[in-house]
């Protein structure tokens, strides 16, 4: 399954939020590393044009 740019950006934002809330320095560092990895994957997805699949309800309206 190919993940979309938006998916990776959302996960990166989640990691960023969790890192700001985390009190353990080691865990915060791991979350920051994970955020950077997700941001890199988002750039890769954008370069390849990977988008979210259409949702069922979006197809029903068409």
C-alpha positions in Angstrom: 0.0 0.0 0.0 1.4 3.4 -1.0 1.0 6.1 1.7 0.2 9.6 0.6 2.0 12.8 1.3 -0.8 14.0 3.6 -0.6 10.8 5.6 3.2 11.2 6.2 2.8 14.9 7.1 0.0 14.1 9.6 2.2 11.5 11.3 5.1 13.9 11.4 2.9 16.5 13.0 1.7 13.9 15.6 5.4 13.1 16.4 6.1 16.8 16.8 3.2 17.3 19.2 4.1 14.2 21.2 7.8 15.3 21.4 6.8 18.7 22.9 4.7 16.9 25.5 7.3 14.3 26.4 9.3 14.8 29.5 11.8 11.9 28.9 14.8 13.3 26.9 15.6 10.0 25.2 12.0 9.5 24.1 11.8 13.1 22.9 14.9 12.5 20.7 13.4 9.3 19.2 10.1 11.2 18.4 12.1 14.0 16.7 14.0 11.4 14.6 10.8 9.8 13.7 9.3 13.2 12.7 12.2 13.9 10.4 11.8 10.4 8.8 8.1 11.1 8.2 8.9 14.5 6.7 11.4 12.9 4.3 8.9 10.3 3.3 6.3 13.1 2.7 8.8 14.8 0.3 9.3 11.5 -1.5 5.6 10.9 -1.7 5.1 14.4 -3.1 7.8 13.9 -5.7 6.1 10.8 -6.9 2.6 12.3 -6.8 1.3 9.8 -4.2 -2.1 11.1 -3.2 -4.9 9.8 -0.9 -7.3 7.4 -2.5 -10.7 8.8 -3.1 -13.1 8.1 -0.3 -16.3 6.2 -0.8 -18.5 9.2 0.0 -16.6 11.4 -2.5 -17.3 8.8 -5.2 -21.0 8.6 -4.4 -21.4 12.4 -5.0 -19.7 12.2 -8.4 
